[in-house]
Amino acid sequence: MRKFVMLGAIAGGLVLAAPVDAQNSGQGQAMSLDARVSQVEKRLNTVERVIGRTTGGTPMVQPDIGPPDGAVSPAGTPATAPLADLQARVAGVEGEVNGLTNRVETAEHRLQLLEADFAAYKKATDARLRALEDGRASAEPPAAVSDGPAPVRPTRPAATTPKPAPAVDSGRADRVAAVPKPTGADAADKGTYAYNYGYRLWKAGLYPEAETQLDKYATRFPKHRLVSRAQNVLGLIYLDDGKPKEAAEIFYANYSKLPDGERAPDSLLNLARALTALKRPATDICQVYKELGDVYGDKLTPAQRADADKGRATYKCK
């Protein structure tokens, strides 16, 4: 709309700046501008009606914008009279545009307030409904048990006595406290500290504490120089604690993920022990010894080779 207003204002100024003796040319331009301003006035009236309906107020239906009664210049009068009338109508159009802009901005502000109020109301209502549903669910009695056509009145479940908290084993706590913790350089290196302390707990027969100490070692210290040792010791702890399945998983993971690790061959030998505890077929155990020989061969220490030969003889591996 502002483009129409600006065009009208510019055109009006040009006409006023024309020489007085060019009356015929001025009258033609005024008639052209008059038609265009009439179109703008009609569009403004339509917009006013729409805004009046959408803002919820009284429809702002007003008489069409136009020149005041009796302001139409009779034919043959100088061109300055219709041009002055045109300027007045353009000024009226501009005023209407300003009014419409203010009403639109007011309507947008009211709409934002309404949306904010509705969002707050919805949030509060949802919270109340959830609270009511939670309270209803906790207050509902157990479903009735039917043994025929007649329903049986529901009965309350027997009161259960809460289980007492496990008693603190003061003797075990003393045993844990008696295990010396690493000091000096070992204490400064977190990975070395965790490994040495877990190893000492294992040797003291405190298997759950040792498992807790080394359980996340590979995750916490994936690049540490003792990770292969720590995983192998963790498998031995599970094996001594009567958990051969967990031990077998640890031994196999240590070998497969760190085949060049310091304790990878030992993890294969210990995997054979775990499979024995799980009573797996001799063929599975012999496969472990075969893998050990194929991968490491001459790299095995005399003790590792002797342990493997003894296992092969026990299970009559080829």
HELIX and SHEET records of a PDB file:
HELIX    1   1 ARG A    2  ALA A   17  1                                  16    
HELIX    2   2 GLN A   23  THR A   54  1                                  32    
HELIX    3   3 THR A   80  ALA A  139  1                                  60    
HELIX    4   4 SER A  170  ALA A  178  1                                   9    
HELIX    5   5 ALA A  185  ALA A  188  1                                   4    
HELIX    6   6 LYS A  190  LYS A  203  1                                  14    
HELIX    7   7 TYR A  207  LEU A  214  1                                   8    
HELIX    8   8 TYR A  217  ARG A  220  1                                   4    
HELIX    9   9 VAL A  227  ASP A  240  1                                  14    
HELIX   10  10 PRO A  244  LYS A  257  1                                  14    
HELIX   11  11 ALA A  264  ALA A  277  1                                  14    
HELIX   12  12 ALA A  282  TYR A  296  1                                  15    
HELIX   13  13 GLY A  297  LYS A  299  5                                   3    
HELIX   14  14 PRO A  302  TYR A  315  1                                  14    
END                                                                             
